[in-house]
Amino acid sequence: MSVRVALVAGPMYDALYSRLAAFTAQTGIAVTVAYRGDHPALNEHLAGLAARGGVPYDLVSTHTKYAPSQQSFLAPLDALLTVAELEDFTPQLLGLARIHGQLFSLPRNVDVRLLHYRTDLIAQPPATWDELLDLARALNEPPHQYGFVFPGMESGLFGTFYELVEMGGAELFPADLVPQIENDGGRWALSLLRTFYAEGLVPPEIVDWHYDKVHDCFRDGHAAMVGDWPGYYADYCDPQASAVHDRFALARYPVGPQGKSLVYGGSHTFALTKGGVQSAEALALLRFLTAPEQQWVEAQQGSVPVRTSVMRRIQAQSGPVAKARWHALEDAIGGVVIPPKFGRYPEVEEVLWKTVQAAIRGSLSIDAALHRMTEQIGDIVAQAEKDA
């Protein structure tokens, strides 16, 4: 008996996979990890397989923002899981995992960023993005220390722009999916990112950095501030790996011009394919990977659990610093911006991050980039309507 899987990989995710040996020992079911990669690479891999005729995996990692584009090979789960099995999951996240009312995946964690800042350099976290920019300028000492770092490519850059543009008062995804970003809010968001890059407040090579390298930069003591995800927290706290383990703290994002602190968020999930849904072994693995015991493993690494029982347990066993972090994460989740459940959403991310990066690097003007993004999303939405 065996199960073939394709998984998202990286420091935020890999601790859970060490538990696969325990699953095999308990059940006798072998797990073949046939593909591992970061989410953009995993999405491209799965989309390519689907276009060529089929996805040869039983279980895959996905995300609530990507699953709508994967319905051609994912299977609904409602008939396989009882109400009792689902009642411990946070209802809002089960809602995010539903597409047209059907449950297509089970939540693994909640993914939202907090501001991480160096306590040996900063007495109080910045309350506004203007204050953060001033701090970044004051603390910038390249190439040994930069003021602020963020992902400069792919979904990480797209998400950073999405957060800022919404905090600026613009709307990237209104109800009709026609962006409202050619305004002061859009200009503020894109101009801020360009300022960080143009003034050298971030490393020049940041345009080639995805999540992991940004994390490494702050962890190694080469940045004063970073917006980062919960799954990296254990690495930051490890005295054997982190130069800042005893001199950093967390806070909710600063507020933008509209007085709001917002973060781009969603839920990493596990799903069964249309082939895997026929397999009792694949369903057993799905239950195992999302069970309380595995949620506990990930919570100890810093990930936000999606089971109420595990969240209560981790908070009850946390000291004052850890409790403050959990409260900051809960506050951040209260101000989350969620992308639409749109079947061509990955295409939106792919074209927009490149336009955002072109504006950051100065090869496009701010207004030209905002106009191009409006046209790009409009073209994708129009094509989706034509294909429907």
C-alpha positions as CSV (number, residue, x, y, z in Angstrom):
1,M,0.0,0.0,0.0
2,S,1.4,3.4,-0.9
3,V,0.4,7.0,-1.5
4,R,2.1,9.4,-4.0
5,V,2.2,13.1,-3.0
6,A,3.4,16.5,-4.2
7,L,4.3,18.9,-1.4
8,V,5.2,22.5,-0.9
9,A,8.7,22.7,0.6
10,G,10.9,25.0,2.6
11,P,11.8,25.8,6.2
12,M,8.2,26.8,7.0
13,Y,6.9,23.4,5.9
14,D,9.5,20.7,6.3
15,A,9.1,19.9,10.0
16,L,5.7,18.3,9.4
17,Y,7.1,15.9,6.8
18,S,9.4,14.3,9.3
19,R,6.1,12.8,10.7
20,L,5.5,10.8,7.5
21,A,7.7,8.0,8.9
22,A,5.4,7.8,11.9
23,F,2.4,7.5,9.6
24,T,3.9,4.6,7.7
25,A,4.8,2.9,11.0
26,Q,1.3,3.3,12.3
27,T,-0.6,2.2,9.2
28,G,1.8,0.3,7.0
29,I,1.2,2.7,4.2
30,A,4.3,3.9,2.4
31,V,4.4,7.6,1.3
32,T,6.3,8.5,-1.9
33,V,7.1,12.2,-2.0
34,A,7.3,12.4,-5.8
35,Y,7.6,16.2,-6.0
36,R,8.7,19.0,-3.6
37,G,9.0,22.7,-4.5
38,D,8.1,26.2,-3.5
39,H,4.5,27.2,-4.2
40,P,5.1,28.9,-7.6
41,A,7.1,25.9,-8.8
42,L,4.5,23.4,-7.4
43,N,1.6,25.3,-9.0
44,E,3.4,25.4,-12.4
45,H,4.3,21.7,-12.1
46,L,0.7,20.6,-11.3
47,A,-0.8,22.9,-14.0
48,G,1.6,21.4,-16.6
49,L,0.6,17.9,-15.7
50,A,-3.1,18.7,-15.8
51,A,-2.7,20.3,-19.2
52,R,-0.9,17.2,-20.5
53,G,-3.7,14.9,-19.3
54,G,-3.5,14.1,-15.6
55,V,-2.0,14.7,-12.2
56,P,-0.4,11.4,-11.0
57,Y,-0.6,12.2,-7.3
58,D,-3.1,11.1,-4.7
59,L,-2.6,14.1,-2.3
60,V,-1.2,17.5,-3.0
61,S,-0.3,20.7,-1.0
62,T,-2.3,23.7,-2.1
63,H,-3.7,27.0,-0.8
64,T,-7.1,28.5,-0.5
65,K,-6.1,31.1,-3.1
66,Y,-4.8,28.5,-5.6
67,A,-7.3,25.7,-5.2
68,P,-10.0,27.4,-7.5
69,S,-7.5,27.1,-10.4
70,Q,-7.0,23.4,-9.7
71,Q,-10.6,22.2,-9.7
72,S,-9.9,20.2,-12.9
73,F,-7.9,17.6,-10.8
74,L,-9.0,18.2,-7.2
75,A,-11.8,16.2,-5.6
76,P,-14.5,17.5,-3.2
77,L,-14.3,16.0,0.3
78,D,-17.7,16.5,1.8
79,A,-18.9,12.9,1.3
80,L,-15.7,11.6,3.0
81,L,-15.6,13.6,6.2
82,T,-18.2,13.7,9.0
83,V,-19.4,16.8,10.8
84,A,-17.7,15.6,13.9
85,E,-14.3,15.4,12.0
86,L,-14.7,19.0,10.9
87,E,-16.0,20.7,14.0
88,D,-12.6,21.4,15.6
89,F,-11.5,23.4,12.5
90,T,-12.0,27.2,12.5
91,P,-15.2,27.7,10.6
92,Q,-13.9,30.7,8.7
93,L,-11.0,28.7,7.3
94,L,-13.3,25.8,6.3
95,G,-15.3,28.5,4.4
96,L,-12.1,29.6,2.6
97,A,-11.4,26.0,1.6
98,R,-14.9,25.7,0.0
99,I,-15.5,26.5,-3.7
100,H,-19.1,27.0,-4.7
101,G,-20.1,25.4,-1.4
102,Q,-18.0,22.3,-1.7
103,L,-15.0,21.5,0.5
104,F,-12.0,20.9,-1.7
105,S,-9.2,20.8,0.9
106,L,-8.5,20.7,4.6
107,P,-6.7,23.6,6.3
108,R,-3.1,23.2,7.5
109,N,-2.4,26.7,8.9
110,V,-3.2,30.3,8.7
111,D,-0.7,32.4,6.9
112,V,-0.4,36.1,7.9
113,R,2.6,38.3,8.4
114,L,3.8,40.3,11.4
115,L,6.4,43.0,11.6
116,H,9.7,41.6,13.1
117,Y,12.0,44.3,14.4
118,R,15.4,44.4,16.2
119,T,15.0,45.4,19.8
120,D,18.7,46.4,20.1
121,L,18.0,49.0,17.4
122,I,14.3,49.9,17.9
123,A,12.7,50.8,21.2
124,Q,9.1,50.8,19.9
125,P,7.7,49.4,16.6
126,P,6.6,52.0,14.1
127,A,3.0,52.9,14.2
128,T,2.7,54.1,10.6
129,W,4.5,53.2,7.3
130,D,5.9,56.8,7.3
131,E,7.5,56.0,10.7
132,L,8.8,52.7,9.3
133,L,10.4,54.4,6.4
134,D,12.1,57.0,8.6
135,L,13.4,54.2,10.8
136,A,14.6,52.2,7.8
137,R,16.5,55.3,6.6
138,A,18.1,56.0,10.0
139,L,19.2,52.3,10.5
140,N,20.4,51.6,7.0
141,E,24.1,50.7,6.9
142,P,24.7,48.7,3.7
143,P,26.0,46.2,3.0
144,H,26.1,45.0,6.6
145,Q,22.6,46.2,7.7
146,Y,19.6,47.2,5.7
147,G,16.6,49.1,7.0
148,F,13.8,46.8,5.9
149,V,13.5,43.7,3.7
150,F,10.6,42.1,1.8
151,P,10.3,39.5,-1.0
152,G,11.2,41.1,-4.3
153,M,9.7,38.6,-6.7
154,E,6.8,36.2,-7.3
155,S,3.9,35.8,-4.9
156,G,5.8,37.4,-2.0
157,L,6.2,40.7,-3.9
158,F,2.7,40.5,-5.2
159,G,1.4,40.0,-1.6
160,T,3.4,42.9,-0.3
161,F,1.9,45.2,-2.9
162,Y,-1.6,43.8,-2.3
163,E,-1.3,44.6,1.5
164,L,0.0,48.1,0.9
165,V,-2.4,49.1,-1.9
166,E,-5.3,48.1,0.3
167,M,-3.9,50.0,3.3
168,G,-3.5,53.0,0.9
169,G,-7.3,52.9,0.3
170,A,-7.2,51.4,-3.2
171,E,-8.9,48.1,-4.1
172,L,-7.1,45.5,-6.1
173,F,-10.0,43.0,-6.2
174,P,-13.4,44.8,-5.8
175,A,-16.5,42.8,-6.4
176,D,-16.4,43.1,-10.2
177,L,-12.6,42.3,-10.2
178,V,-11.9,45.6,-12.0
179,P,-9.0,47.1,-10.0
180,Q,-9.4,50.5,-8.5
181,I,-5.7,51.3,-8.1
182,E,-5.0,54.2,-10.4
183,N,-5.4,56.6,-7.6
184,D,-3.6,58.1,-4.6
185,G,-3.7,54.7,-2.7
186,G,-2.2,52.8,-5.6
187,R,0.5,55.5,-6.1
188,W,1.4,55.5,-2.4
189,A,1.8,51.8,-2.3
190,L,4.0,51.4,-5.4
191,S,6.0,54.6,-4.6
192,L,6.8,53.2,-1.1
193,L,8.2,50.0,-2.6
194,R,10.2,52.0,-5.1
195,T,11.6,54.2,-2.4
196,F,12.9,51.2,-0.4
197,Y,14.7,50.0,-3.5
198,A,15.8,53.2,-5.0
199,E,17.3,54.5,-1.8
200,G,19.1,51.3,-1.1
201,L,17.1,50.6,2.1
202,V,16.9,47.0,0.9
203,P,19.7,44.8,-0.7
204,P,20.0,45.4,-4.4
205,E,19.7,41.7,-5.0
206,I,16.2,41.6,-3.3
207,V,14.6,41.5,-6.8
208,D,15.9,37.9,-7.0
209,W,14.8,37.0,-3.4
210,H,11.8,34.9,-2.5
211,Y,10.6,34.2,1.0
212,D,13.6,32.1,2.3
213,K,16.4,34.6,1.4
214,V,14.4,37.5,3.0
215,H,14.1,35.4,6.2
216,D,17.8,34.6,6.1
217,C,18.7,38.2,5.8
218,F,16.9,39.2,9.0
219,R,17.8,36.0,10.9
220,D,21.5,36.6,10.1
221,G,21.4,40.1,11.5
222,H,21.5,42.0,8.3
223,A,18.2,43.8,8.5
224,A,16.5,46.0,11.1
225,M,12.9,45.0,10.1
226,V,11.1,42.5,8.1
227,G,7.5,41.4,7.5
228,D,7.5,37.7,7.9
229,W,5.3,34.6,8.3
230,P,4.6,32.5,11.4
231,G,6.3,29.3,10.1
232,Y,9.8,31.0,10.3
233,Y,9.4,31.8,14.0
234,A,11.2,28.8,15.4
235,D,14.2,29.5,13.2
236,Y,14.4,33.1,14.5
237,C,14.4,31.8,18.1
238,D,17.0,29.1,17.6
239,P,20.3,30.3,19.2
240,Q,22.3,27.8,17.0
241,A,20.9,29.3,13.8
242,S,19.8,32.9,14.5
243,A,22.0,35.9,15.1
244,V,19.0,37.8,16.4
245,H,17.4,35.0,18.6
246,D,17.6,37.2,21.8
247,R,17.1,40.7,20.2
248,F,13.9,40.8,18.1
249,A,10.2,41.3,18.8
250,L,7.0,41.2,16.9
251,A,4.2,43.7,16.2
252,R,1.2,44.0,13.9
253,Y,1.9,45.9,10.7
254,P,2.0,49.7,10.8
255,V,-1.1,51.5,9.6
256,G,-1.4,53.0,6.1
257,P,-2.8,56.4,5.0
258,Q,-6.3,55.3,5.8
259,G,-5.5,54.3,9.4
260,K,-5.8,50.6,8.7
261,S,-3.3,47.7,9.3
262,L,-4.0,45.0,6.8
263,V,-2.2,41.8,5.9
264,Y,-2.6,39.5,2.9
265,G,-3.6,36.1,4.1
266,G,-5.1,32.7,3.5
267,S,-4.6,29.1,4.5
268,H,-2.2,26.4,3.3
269,T,-4.2,23.2,2.8
270,F,-4.0,19.6,1.8
271,A,-6.2,18.2,-1.0
272,L,-7.0,14.9,-2.6
273,T,-6.9,14.5,-6.4
274,K,-9.7,12.9,-8.4
275,G,-7.5,9.8,-8.5
276,G,-6.6,10.0,-4.8
277,V,-10.1,10.3,-3.6
278,Q,-10.7,6.7,-4.6
279,S,-7.9,5.6,-2.3
280,A,-8.6,4.8,1.4
281,E,-4.8,5.2,2.0
282,A,-4.8,8.8,0.6
283,L,-7.7,9.7,2.8
284,A,-5.9,8.2,5.8
285,L,-2.9,10.4,5.0
286,L,-5.1,13.5,4.7
287,R,-6.6,12.9,8.1
288,F,-3.1,12.3,9.6
289,L,-1.5,15.4,8.2
290,T,-4.3,17.6,9.5
291,A,-4.8,15.8,12.9
292,P,-4.3,17.6,16.2
293,E,-0.9,15.9,16.8
294,Q,0.5,17.3,13.5
295,Q,-1.1,20.7,14.1
296,W,0.8,20.6,17.4
297,V,4.1,19.9,15.7
298,E,3.6,22.9,13.4
299,A,2.4,25.1,16.1
300,Q,5.6,24.5,18.0
301,Q,7.5,25.7,14.9
302,G,5.4,28.9,15.1
303,S,2.7,28.2,12.5
304,V,-0.8,29.3,13.4
305,P,-3.0,26.2,14.1
306,V,-6.4,26.0,12.5
307,R,-7.9,23.6,15.1
308,T,-9.5,25.4,18.1
309,S,-8.3,22.7,20.5
310,V,-4.7,23.1,19.4
311,M,-4.8,26.9,19.5
312,R,-6.2,26.7,23.1
313,R,-3.5,24.2,24.1
314,I,-0.6,26.2,22.7
315,Q,-1.8,29.4,24.3
316,A,-2.3,27.7,27.6
317,Q,1.3,26.5,27.6
318,S,2.9,29.7,26.3
319,G,4.8,32.2,28.4
320,P,4.2,36.0,28.3
321,V,6.3,36.6,25.2
322,A,4.7,33.8,23.2
323,K,1.2,34.7,24.4
324,A,1.8,38.3,23.1
325,R,2.8,36.8,19.8
326,W,-0.4,34.7,19.5
327,H,-2.5,37.8,20.4
328,A,-0.7,39.8,17.7
329,L,-1.4,37.1,15.2
330,E,-5.1,37.0,16.2
331,D,-5.3,40.8,15.8
332,A,-3.6,40.5,12.4
333,I,-6.0,37.8,11.3
334,G,-8.8,40.3,12.1
335,G,-7.4,42.6,9.5
336,V,-6.7,40.1,6.7
337,V,-7.3,40.8,3.0
338,I,-8.4,37.6,1.1
339,P,-7.9,37.2,-2.6
340,P,-11.0,36.2,-4.6
341,K,-11.9,32.6,-5.4
342,F,-11.0,33.0,-9.1
343,G,-10.0,30.2,-11.3
344,R,-7.3,32.2,-13.1
345,Y,-5.9,33.8,-9.9
346,P,-2.4,32.4,-10.3
347,E,-2.2,34.2,-13.7
348,V,-3.0,37.4,-11.9
349,E,-0.2,36.9,-9.4
350,E,2.3,36.0,-12.2
351,V,1.7,39.0,-14.4
352,L,1.3,41.6,-11.6
353,W,4.5,40.8,-9.6
354,K,6.5,41.4,-12.8
355,T,4.9,44.8,-13.3
356,V,5.3,45.7,-9.7
357,Q,9.0,44.8,-9.9
358,A,9.5,46.8,-13.1
359,A,8.1,49.9,-11.3
360,I,10.3,49.2,-8.3
361,R,13.4,49.0,-10.5
362,G,12.4,52.2,-12.4
363,S,11.8,50.7,-15.8
364,L,8.2,51.7,-15.6
365,S,6.7,54.9,-14.1
366,I,4.4,54.5,-11.2
367,D,1.3,55.6,-13.2
368,A,2.2,53.5,-16.2
369,A,2.6,50.4,-13.9
370,L,-0.7,51.0,-12.2
371,H,-2.4,51.4,-15.6
372,R,-0.7,48.2,-16.9
373,M,-1.9,46.2,-13.9
374,T,-5.4,47.4,-14.4
375,E,-5.3,46.3,-18.0
376,Q,-3.6,43.0,-17.2
377,I,-6.3,42.0,-14.6
378,G,-9.0,43.2,-17.0
379,D,-7.7,41.0,-19.8
380,I,-7.5,38.0,-17.6
381,V,-11.0,38.5,-16.2
382,A,-12.4,39.1,-19.8
383,Q,-10.7,35.9,-21.0
384,A,-12.1,33.9,-18.1
385,E,-15.7,35.2,-18.9
386,K,-15.2,34.3,-22.5
387,D,-14.1,30.8,-21.7
388,A,-16.9,30.2,-19.2
